[in-house]
Amino acid sequence: NENAKLFALSHVLSEQNHNELVPMAMNREMREKFFYLCIEGEESSKNSKRMEMVERISGQTFVRIRPEGRNILEKLFFLVHYLDLLTVMAGILGGYNPEDVRVLENLKKDLSKN
């Protein structure tokens, strides 16, 4: 993430099981370097049960966010605002300037030359 200067990955739950569950469960050193955030919605009881099982198997607790709002648009704006503030604070707490995106600026400059 460009604000926090941390890696950010996004998966839907069943795909996450294939890509991340084995490393989370079997590689303690790797597991301790990650923060797991789950954006909850109107998931099925099957997926809620799956999330509980993934937490148990992996030994990792997922921080869960349920977006607030009366409709999908309000919920999306809530998430954009909330997660942007979260990443800005993560950057500050990590000792980084969230506004410093020199790497991206240099990449765009180099791309425009070609």
N, C-alpha and C positions, 0 to 999 in steps of 0.2 A: 504494500500500500504506500502510495507516495506521501501521505501525511505522516504516518507513523514510522516509515522507513523499515517496515517489516513485511515479510511474505504474507500474502493473503490468498487463500484458496476458497473456492466455492463448489459445493457439491449438493446434489439432491441425496436424500438419505440412502436409498438402496445402492446408488453408485458409490457413495462414500464408504459403504461397507466393503466394497471390492478394493478401493484404492487406498484407504487409510486404516481400516480396522486392524489388519495384521500388524503393520508397523506400530500402531498405538498399543496393541496388546503385548507385543513381543519385544519391542525396543524401548526400554524405559528411558534411556538417555534422549531419544528423539521425542518421546511423549512429553517429557518435561519441558521441552522448548516451545511447545505450542499452547495456544489458548483457543479453546473450542467454543464457538458461539453458534447457537441454533436459533434461527428465526422461525417461530411457531406461527401456525395459521390454523386453518380448519382441517387439520390432518385427521386421517382415519384412526380409529382405535388401534388398528393393526400397526400403523406407523408409530403411534405413541408407545406401544409395547416394544416395538423394535428399538426405539430410542433408549428406553430403560435397559434393554438387553445390551445395547452397544456400550452404554456407560459402565455396566457391570463387567462385561468382557474386557473392555479396554483399560479399566481402572482409572478412567478419566471422567471428571464431572464436566458436563456441558453447561455453559451459561445460556439461559434461554430468554429470548426477547419475544414478546407478543406485541405486534404493532397496534397502536391505538388509532381509532378512527371509525367513522360511521359507514364508510364505503372504501372501496379499493384504492381510490385516488388519495384519500386522506391517510390511509395506512402506508402507502408508498412514500408520501411526503414525510410522514413520521419517521420512517426508516432512513430515508436520505439524511434528514436532519440529525437524528440520533446517532447513526453510524459515522457521519462526518465528524460530529463532536467527539465521539469515542476515539476515532483515529487521530484527531488533533491532540487530544489529551495523552494518548499513548505515545505520540511523538515527543511531546513536551516532557513527559515522565521518563522517556528513554534518553533525554538529553539532546534531542534533535529539534531543529527549526522546521515545523510542518510546512512552512512556505517555501523552503529551499528545494527547488526541483531543477537544479542546474543540469542534472543528468538528462532529463527530458528536453530541456531547452537546447542542450548541445546536440542531442540526437536529431531534433527537428531542424536545427541549423545545418547539420551534416546532410540530412536527407534532402533539404532544399537545394543543395549544390549539385545533386545528381539528377 
